[in-house]
């Protein structure tokens, strides 16, 4: 067996991903002949057939399938190393992209970030607000370095820092319900009433609907502040984070309908970033800053701290 090159492995991987030599040539911006020759040379160097060319479309041999698994692991590490080298060449980042999700208390999130960025005038904070699936989409499409939101903690691509638990409460304004308030309000009763929901800012990911009563009339808003105003005015009902409505629940301007069928929900608010991506020196210090501040994040007795 002779040594093989990274370029040959990249051509082989592209042929498999694109389903043929022509597609691989297009994505690699190389000629069909060059890609064909690279894969043939790889097979010759390995002294094993990786592709079955007997059919209309090339397919993997058993040896090719086994080699591909190891090759993809190698290519992933090469990509990570390349990104890290670029980060090192840049030195300290000129900007960091942070997305604040709709589940994060805005004042607390901004205080957390300002406590770090005010002392780093050479790094600009590129800050965005996204809702529902939007923060995850930005993170996984490499449009964000960090998000303050909730995540699927089982996702091996992510690492996170717990910031606390956020409770969402189903609420109505006094007089909104055409029936007596009780702990057994059923979806059938609420289906005839307008429900206020937040617009998902994800562009391509499948839109997620949380706590939505199917078939009920809806009004859609861009954030929780607008949603709160609509509910306070008796125009709709919906779920709101408890940290935003504590005063209104205590003085009776809002009433909870939480019960058997609408129990409310608690989510873990986190700071999250990609585990499978390199992080520059400023991003690393921001992560350390959040870890140090996490035990005191918020300080609101109506929200459970870490």
N, C-alpha and C positions, 0 to 999 in steps of 0.2 A: 504494500500500500504506500502510495506517495503522498506528500503533504498536499492539502487543498487550501483554497483561499476563502476569505470571508465573502468576497464578491460572488464566488461560485455558489456558496450556501444561500446568499440572498437571492440569486437567480432561481435556484431550486424552490425556495420558499414562495417566491412570487408566482412561479408556474403553478404550484399547487393551489395557492389562494385565488388566482385569477382563472384557473381552469384550463390553461393552455399557454403556449409560448407567445402568441400574439398579444394576449392581455397582459402578460408579464412584461413584455417589451414596452408596452404603452405606459404602465405605471412606473417602470424603471427608467423610462426615457432612453432606451437603448434599442438597437435594431433586433429584429426577429432572429437573424443569423447569430448575433453576438450572444443572445440569451441561450439559444439552442446549443451553441458551442460551449458555453460555460457549464451547462448542466451535463453535457456529454463528457467534458473534461473531469467534472466532479465524479461522475460514475467511473470513469477510467482510473482516476487516482484512488478511489475507494475499492476498485475491482469488484463492484456489485451494482446490479441494476436497481435503480431507485424508482423508475417510471416504466409503466407498461404502455408502449406506443402502438400496440396491435389494433386498438379500436379507433373509433372516430375521435374520441377524446382521450387524452393521456390520463392514466390513473396510477395511483401508488401501488407499488409492489409491497409485500409484507416487510421486506427490508427497508423500503422507502418510508413506510409508515413509522417504523421504529426510529429511523434516522431523523425524520421530521420532528418528532417530539423533542429530541435532544437539540436539534437545530433551532427550533423556536425558542427554547430556553436560552441558548447562546445569543440569538439575535435580540432578545429582550434585554439581556444584560449589556449588550453592546449599545443599545439605544439609551439605557440608563447612564452608562459611562459617557456617552457622547454628550448627553444633556448636562451631566455634571461638569464635564470639561468646559462646555460653553459657559456655565455658571462661574467657574473659576476664572475663566478668561475675562469675564465681565467685572469681576470684583464684587463689591457690594451692589445689591440691586438698586436700580434707580426708581423702581416703583413696585409695590405689591398689590395684588388684586384680592380684595376681600368682599364676600357677599354676606350680607345680614339677611337671614330668613325671617319669615313672618311670625315664627314662634319665639323669636328672641326679643326680650324687652328692649326697645330702642334706646332709651336713656342709658341703661346698663351696658348695652353693647358698645355704644359710642364712647362711654366713659372708659371702658376697657381698652379700646383702640387708641383713644386720644392720650391715655396715660403712657402709651408706647411711642406713638408717632410724633408727639410734640417735641420730643428730644432727639428726633432724627430728621432734620430738615433736608438731608440729601436723598431721602427715600420718600417718594410721593405715595400716599394712600389712594388707590383707585377703588372707590367704594361704591357698591351697588346694593339695591334692595330687591329681593326676589321672593316669590311666594310658592308654596306647596312643593312642586317638583323642580322649580327653577334653580334653587341653590345646588342640588345634586347634578343637574344637567350642566351647569356652568363648571362645576368641579371636574366632572368626568370628560368634558370637552376641552379641558385645559384652558378655560377662560377665567379660572379663579385659582388662587393659591391656597385660600382658606375660606371656610364658611362657618357661620354661627347659626346653627339650625339643628334639626334632628336627623339621624341617619340610621340605616340598617347596620347595626353593629356587627352582624355576622359577615359583612362584606369584607373579604380579605384585602381589598385594595385600599382600605381606609384605616387611619388611626385617629383617635379622638381624645379630647379632654372633657370630662363631665363638668358641666357648669350648674346643674340643678334640675329640678323637675318642674315642668310647667303644666298646670291644670287647665283644661278647657271645660267650660260650664255651658250647658244649654240654657238660654235665658230668653225672657219676654218682658215687655213693658207691662205695667199694671193695666188691666182692662183689655189687653190684646186677645186673650183667649175667650172664645164664645162659650166656654164650659168651665166648671169649677177647677181650680188648680189643685192637683194632688200628685202623689208620688207614683201614680200609675198611668200617667198620660201616655197614650199609645200612638204609634206611627199613623194608624188609620185616622185618628183625630187631627193630627198635624198635617195630614196630606192635603187638606183643603186650604191651609194657611200658607202665605208666602214665606219662603225661607231665604235668608240672605247668605250667600256664599262668596268666598274669595276666588278671584280669577287666578288660575294656575299660569305662571309666567314661563313654563317650559315651552320651548318652541317645537321640538321634534319628538320628545318623549311622550309616551301615552299619558294623557291627562288623568290625574288621580282625583277621585271624589271621596272626601272623608266626611262622615256624619250626615250625608245627604239623604233625605227622604225621597225615594224614587216616586216620580209622578206628581210631586208638589210643585206649585208655581214658584219661580225663583227670581230673585234680583241678584245681580252679580256686581261686586265692587273690587277695587284694587288693593285694599288694605284693611286692617282691623279697625283703624280709626273711623273710616267711613262706615264700616259695618256697625260699629257701636252706635254711631249717630242715628243710623236708620232704625236700629232696634229700639233705641231710647224713644224715638218719635212714634213708636207703635206701627211702623210700616212693614215690619217683618220680624221673624225670630231667627235665632241662630246660636252657634257656639262661639264664645269669646274667651280669651285667656283670663284667668282669675286675677292676675296681676294688674289688668287694665280696668277691672270692674269692681274691685273690692269696696270702694266707697258707695257705689250705686247699689250693690247688694245689701250693704248695711243700712242705708237710709230708705230702701224700698223703691228706688227709681227703676231697678231691674229685679225681676223675680226668677229664681232658678226653677226649672222644670225637671231637674235631675231626678231620676227614679229608676224603676225596673227596666223600662224600655229605652230611656235616654240617660245612661249612667254617667255621662261625661267621660273624659279621658285624660290620662296623664302621659306626657311624653318626656323623654330625657333630652334636655337641651345640651348641646355639645359644641365645642370648637373642633372642626374636622379638617383633615387634609389628606392628600394622597400618600399612601405608604409606598406606592410603586413609582414615585417620582423623586428626583433629588431636590433638595431645598438649599437655597443660598444662605449666606451668613446672617443677613437681616431677617429672613424668614425663620431661621433657627432661633434667633434671639426673641422674635415675636412669640414663637411657640413656648419658649422658656418663661416669657413674661406672662402668658396666659396660664401656664401651669402654676406659677407663683400666686396669681390673683384668683384662681378658681375657687379656693375655699371661701373667699369673701365676695364672690361675684353677686351683685344685686343687693343683698342685705335687706330685701323686702320680706317681712314676716309672712306675707300671704303667698310666697313662693318658697318651696323647699330648697334650701341650699345643699351643696354637696356635703 
